[in-house]
Every structure is written in C-alpha cells, then in structure tokens.
Amino acid sequence: MDKSCSIFHYLFSLIVILSNQVGNVHSLGNIIFGVNCGGDAHIDVDGIFYQKDPLEGKVGISSDFGRQYLTIGRVSDLDAILYQTERYHHATFGYDIPITEDGDYVLVLKFSEVYFNAPSMKVFDVTLNGVHTIVSYLDIFEKVGKAVAHDEYIPFRVAKGNVLVNDEESELIGKKIKVEFIKGNQDNPKANAIYVMKGLLKDVPKLPLLTGEVDEEEREEKPTVIDKGANSPSPGSTPVKKKRENAQKIPNPYGDESNMLLPIFVAIAAFIPLLFCLCKL
C-alpha cells in the first residue's frame, strides 16, 4: 500500500506541474524573433530565447559598458545581461523581423541608460516597417533614470499583406518588417534587446511598475480586418501608411480557459483507473 501511495503522490505532482506548464505556454504566446543586441545568445526567466546579435561586425557598434553595473533596476540578475549589452550606431540602423503568418503581434523593445547621467543627452525615435513611428523622442534617462530597465510594448497586426499599427496601414514587403532606431540630434540611437511575440499585449511579460507609475496595461489593441481596395500600393513599392477607422476587436484566442484545462481533465481521467488498480495491490 505504501508503494501505491508513493506512486499516487508522484503522479499527482506530475499532473500539477504539467498543468502549470500548459497555462504558461498559453499565456506567453509564440516568440517568433528575439535578439540580444550587442551580446551573445540568452534565454530569459520567462523562457524567451534571444539570439546572438546578427549585426555583429556588420552594422553599428556593440558595447558591454553596462556590465560595470552589477544589477539593473526592475529585472532579475539572471536577465541583467539583456540590459547591460547594447548596439548603437552613428546613423539610423535596424533589424529585419520575419513575418510569415497573419495575426496579432507584439514588438517588445528593451532599453537601459548606462552612460549618461542626465535627461536630454540621448533622444531618438523608433519606426516600424519604414513608415510607422512607434516610439517618439525616447529619452531613457528621463523615463527611468540610470541603469534601470525600460521596455516599450508595440502591438501590431498583419493581415492580407498589410501591417496595421496604431490605426495606420502599410504594405508588408518580402514577408519581413524592419524596426529602425532613428538618428537624431542628441547622441546616437541604441537598442539593448528585442523580441516579437505572436499574440496579444496582455500575454506579454511586463516589467514591475516604478514607484508612482500608472499601469498602462489597458492600452487598447485594435486588430482590424484589412480590406485591400483600389488604392492599395503595387507590389514592390515603398510602404505607405494610411489611417484606418472603425477598428474591430478580435476575440482573444487565449481567453477561453476551457482550452487550457482540457489537458488536465484528460490526465485525471486517465489516472483514475490506474489509481484503482494500484489500490488493489
């Protein structure tokens, strides 16, 4: 009987662990792209994989100047490396992100200021797909101070060969989009890490709030069914942004908890006959 009880406890623990993992997989979404800018490959505490910087030796300058800070505010020491290394350039630069399927996506941009000690020293914009300004006048120090993590979350949607960002539409060319860090008048643009998740903004792991900071989790996502009409740009042309109105909200594919619980019910149903047999031993 002791043997059967031990097996019972083992299998019960296994079911609990598997059910937790099922929930995590559903809530995170599918990571389609990740890069540790200016650094080596890394897997963060949420299981997100960041490849080694593909621009190494090609574009811009990699730096690990941030390593002088043993800790980075708002993040685990295990993930500090994502904010300690960076890539900067004396001109505009960017990364190509492969997009092979229609759907909702979230671009996550990671930054930290490890050099300047005051605001207005480094300020730059970030654009997506060549036409959408997704971050304007980014001053990292002004937002969070020095050696503190700052993330930008950019929801967008791809449908029928078009990209929709903040109610602006542009053409998806070559099954990829580019995120670019724009050179301005106040020092050089930079990036610490990037990833893209196929899913919704609510599914993205967020940094803890700063003291007194208001949670902007409720930034509305407006996925819209894009209808190509007579005014659609011709293939191979430069993307042109257009305003979209009356955006329709798409049902959340991760919102149905019944889909998440189904594997647990199946495991329990399969386990009950086994438990009955063990009790007869």
C-alpha positions as CSV (number, residue, x, y, z in Angstrom):
1,M,0.0,0.0,0.0
2,D,2.9,2.3,0.8
3,K,4.3,1.7,-2.7
4,S,0.9,2.6,-4.3
5,C,0.7,5.8,-2.2
6,S,4.2,6.8,-3.3
7,I,3.2,6.3,-6.9
8,F,0.0,8.3,-6.3
9,H,1.9,11.3,-4.9
10,Y,4.4,11.2,-7.8
11,L,1.7,11.1,-10.5
12,F,-0.3,13.8,-8.7
13,S,2.7,16.1,-8.5
14,L,3.4,15.4,-12.2
15,I,-0.2,16.4,-13.2
16,V,0.1,19.7,-11.2
17,I,3.5,20.5,-12.8
18,L,2.2,19.8,-16.3
19,S,-1.0,21.8,-15.7
20,N,1.1,24.8,-14.7
21,Q,3.3,24.5,-17.8
22,V,0.2,24.3,-20.0
23,G,-1.0,27.5,-18.5
24,N,2.3,29.3,-19.0
25,V,2.6,28.2,-22.7
26,H,-0.8,29.5,-23.5
27,S,-0.3,32.8,-21.7
28,L,3.1,33.7,-23.2
29,G,2.3,33.2,-26.9
30,N,4.7,32.2,-29.7
31,I,8.0,34.0,-29.8
32,I,9.0,34.4,-33.5
33,F,12.0,36.6,-33.1
34,G,14.5,37.7,-30.4
35,V,17.9,39.3,-30.3
36,N,20.3,40.3,-27.5
37,C,21.6,43.5,-29.1
38,G,25.4,43.7,-28.9
39,G,25.6,40.5,-26.9
40,D,25.5,36.7,-27.0
41,A,22.5,34.4,-27.1
42,H,20.4,34.3,-23.9
43,I,17.3,32.6,-22.5
44,D,15.4,34.8,-20.0
45,V,13.4,33.8,-16.9
46,D,10.3,33.6,-19.0
47,G,11.9,31.1,-21.4
48,I,12.2,33.6,-24.2
49,F,15.2,32.9,-26.5
50,Y,17.3,35.8,-27.7
51,Q,19.8,35.0,-30.5
52,K,23.3,36.5,-30.7
53,D,23.3,39.8,-32.4
54,P,23.2,39.2,-36.2
55,L,24.5,42.7,-36.9
56,E,27.8,42.0,-35.1
57,G,30.7,43.1,-37.4
58,K,28.2,44.4,-40.0
59,V,26.3,47.5,-38.7
60,G,27.0,49.8,-35.7
61,I,29.0,49.2,-32.6
62,S,28.4,46.6,-29.9
63,S,29.0,47.6,-26.3
64,D,29.0,45.9,-22.9
65,F,29.7,49.1,-21.0
66,G,26.6,48.3,-18.9
67,R,28.4,45.4,-17.3
68,Q,30.0,47.8,-14.8
69,Y,26.6,47.8,-13.2
70,L,26.2,44.5,-11.3
71,T,22.5,45.0,-11.1
72,I,19.9,46.6,-13.4
73,G,16.8,48.0,-11.8
74,R,13.5,46.3,-12.3
75,V,14.9,43.0,-13.6
76,S,16.3,39.8,-12.2
77,D,20.1,39.4,-12.1
78,L,19.7,36.5,-14.4
79,D,18.3,38.8,-17.1
80,A,20.5,41.9,-16.4
81,I,22.7,40.9,-19.4
82,L,19.8,41.9,-21.7
83,Y,20.2,45.5,-20.5
84,Q,24.0,45.5,-20.0
85,T,24.9,44.9,-23.6
86,E,23.7,47.1,-26.5
87,R,24.2,48.1,-30.1
88,Y,24.4,51.7,-31.1
89,H,25.3,53.5,-34.4
90,H,26.3,56.9,-35.6
91,A,23.4,56.7,-38.1
92,T,20.0,55.1,-38.3
93,F,20.1,51.2,-38.1
94,G,17.6,48.4,-37.6
95,Y,16.7,44.7,-37.6
96,D,14.7,42.7,-40.1
97,I,11.9,40.6,-38.5
98,P,10.4,37.7,-40.4
99,I,6.6,37.6,-40.6
100,T,5.2,34.6,-42.3
101,E,1.6,34.5,-40.9
102,D,-1.3,36.9,-40.5
103,G,-2.3,37.6,-36.9
104,D,-1.7,39.8,-33.9
105,Y,1.8,40.5,-32.8
106,V,3.6,42.5,-30.0
107,L,7.0,44.0,-30.5
108,V,9.0,44.4,-27.3
109,L,11.9,46.8,-27.2
110,K,14.3,46.7,-24.2
111,F,16.5,49.7,-23.2
112,S,18.6,51.0,-20.3
113,E,20.7,54.1,-20.0
114,V,24.2,53.2,-18.6
115,Y,26.3,56.1,-19.9
116,F,24.6,59.5,-19.4
117,N,23.7,61.0,-16.1
118,A,21.0,63.5,-17.1
119,P,18.0,63.7,-19.4
120,S,18.1,65.1,-22.9
121,M,21.5,63.7,-23.6
122,K,20.3,60.7,-25.8
123,V,17.0,61.1,-27.6
124,F,15.8,59.2,-30.6
125,D,12.7,57.8,-32.4
126,V,11.9,54.2,-33.4
127,T,10.0,53.3,-36.5
128,L,8.4,50.1,-37.8
129,N,8.1,49.0,-41.5
130,G,9.7,52.2,-42.6
131,V,6.7,54.5,-42.1
132,H,5.2,54.0,-38.6
133,T,6.8,56.0,-35.8
134,I,6.2,53.7,-32.8
135,V,8.3,55.5,-30.2
136,S,8.8,59.3,-30.4
137,Y,11.6,61.2,-28.7
138,L,12.7,58.3,-26.5
139,D,14.8,59.7,-23.6
140,I,15.6,56.6,-21.5
141,F,17.2,58.5,-18.6
142,E,14.2,60.9,-18.4
143,K,11.8,57.9,-18.2
144,V,13.6,55.7,-15.7
145,G,17.0,57.1,-14.7
146,K,20.3,55.3,-15.0
147,A,20.9,51.6,-15.0
148,V,17.2,50.8,-14.9
149,A,15.3,48.7,-17.4
150,H,12.7,50.3,-19.7
151,D,10.6,48.3,-22.1
152,E,8.4,49.6,-24.9
153,Y,5.4,47.4,-26.0
154,I,4.1,47.8,-29.5
155,P,1.0,45.8,-30.6
156,F,0.5,45.4,-34.4
157,R,-1.5,43.3,-36.7
158,V,-0.6,41.6,-40.1
159,A,-3.4,40.7,-42.5
160,K,-3.7,40.2,-46.3
161,G,-0.2,41.6,-46.9
162,N,-0.6,44.7,-44.8
163,V,0.7,45.9,-41.4
164,L,-1.6,47.8,-39.1
165,V,0.0,49.9,-36.3
166,N,-2.0,52.4,-34.3
167,D,-4.7,52.6,-36.9
168,E,-2.1,53.2,-39.7
169,E,-1.6,50.8,-42.5
170,S,1.4,49.9,-44.7
171,E,2.4,47.2,-47.0
172,L,4.3,44.1,-45.9
173,I,7.0,43.5,-48.4
174,G,9.1,40.4,-48.7
175,K,7.5,38.7,-45.6
176,K,9.5,40.8,-43.2
177,I,9.3,44.1,-41.4
178,K,12.1,46.3,-40.1
179,V,12.4,48.0,-36.7
180,E,14.7,51.0,-37.0
181,F,16.3,53.2,-34.5
182,I,16.5,56.7,-35.9
183,K,19.5,59.0,-35.6
184,G,18.5,62.4,-34.2
185,N,20.4,65.4,-32.9
186,Q,21.0,64.2,-29.4
187,D,23.6,61.4,-29.5
188,N,23.2,58.0,-31.1
189,P,20.3,55.6,-31.3
190,K,20.7,52.3,-29.5
191,A,18.9,49.1,-28.6
192,N,19.5,46.6,-25.8
193,A,17.3,43.7,-26.8
194,I,14.2,43.0,-28.9
195,Y,11.7,40.2,-29.3
196,V,8.4,39.7,-31.2
197,M,5.6,37.6,-29.9
198,K,2.6,36.3,-31.9
199,G,-0.2,37.1,-29.5
200,L,-1.8,39.9,-27.6
201,L,-0.4,42.7,-25.4
202,K,-1.9,41.2,-22.3
203,D,0.1,38.0,-22.9
204,V,3.5,39.8,-22.8
205,P,5.5,39.6,-19.5
206,K,5.8,43.2,-18.1
207,L,8.4,44.9,-16.0
208,P,7.4,45.8,-12.5
209,L,6.0,49.3,-12.2
210,L,8.1,52.1,-10.9
211,T,7.0,53.9,-7.7
212,G,4.1,56.1,-8.6
213,E,3.9,54.7,-12.1
214,V,0.4,54.2,-13.6
215,D,-0.2,50.8,-15.2
216,E,-0.7,51.2,-18.9
217,E,-1.7,47.5,-19.4
218,E,-5.1,48.7,-20.7
219,R,-3.6,50.3,-23.9
220,E,-6.3,49.2,-26.3
221,E,-5.4,46.8,-29.1
222,K,-7.4,47.4,-32.2
223,P,-6.9,44.4,-34.6
224,T,-8.7,45.3,-37.8
225,V,-9.7,43.2,-40.8
226,I,-7.8,44.9,-43.6
227,D,-9.5,45.2,-46.9
228,K,-7.3,45.8,-49.9
229,G,-9.0,48.2,-52.3
230,A,-8.3,50.0,-55.4
231,N,-5.9,52.3,-53.6
232,S,-3.6,49.5,-52.4
233,P,0.1,50.1,-53.3
234,S,1.5,48.0,-56.0
235,P,3.9,45.1,-55.2
236,G,7.5,46.2,-54.6
237,S,6.5,49.9,-53.9
238,T,7.5,51.8,-50.8
239,P,5.1,51.2,-47.9
240,V,2.6,54.0,-47.5
241,K,0.8,54.5,-44.2
242,K,-3.0,55.1,-44.2
243,K,-5.4,55.9,-41.4
244,R,-7.9,53.2,-40.6
245,E,-11.2,53.8,-38.8
246,N,-13.8,51.7,-37.0
247,A,-11.3,49.0,-35.9
248,Q,-13.0,45.8,-34.9
249,K,-11.8,43.9,-31.9
250,I,-10.8,40.2,-32.5
251,P,-11.8,37.6,-29.8
252,N,-8.8,36.7,-27.7
253,P,-7.7,33.2,-28.7
254,Y,-6.1,32.7,-25.2
255,G,-9.2,33.9,-23.3
256,D,-11.0,30.5,-23.3
257,E,-9.9,28.8,-20.1
258,S,-11.6,25.6,-21.2
259,N,-8.9,25.0,-23.8
260,M,-6.2,25.4,-21.1
261,L,-7.9,23.0,-18.7
262,L,-8.7,20.3,-21.2
263,P,-5.2,18.5,-20.9
264,I,-5.6,18.5,-17.1
265,F,-9.0,16.8,-17.3
266,V,-7.7,14.2,-19.8
267,A,-4.7,13.4,-17.5
268,I,-7.0,13.0,-14.4
269,A,-9.4,10.8,-16.4
270,A,-6.5,8.5,-17.5
271,F,-5.1,8.4,-13.9
272,I,-8.3,7.3,-12.1
273,P,-8.3,3.7,-13.5
274,L,-4.6,3.4,-12.7
275,L,-5.2,4.5,-9.1
276,F,-8.0,1.9,-8.7
277,C,-5.6,-0.9,-9.9
278,L,-2.9,0.3,-7.5
279,C,-5.2,0.3,-4.5
280,K,-6.0,-3.4,-5.2
281,L,-2.3,-4.4,-4.9
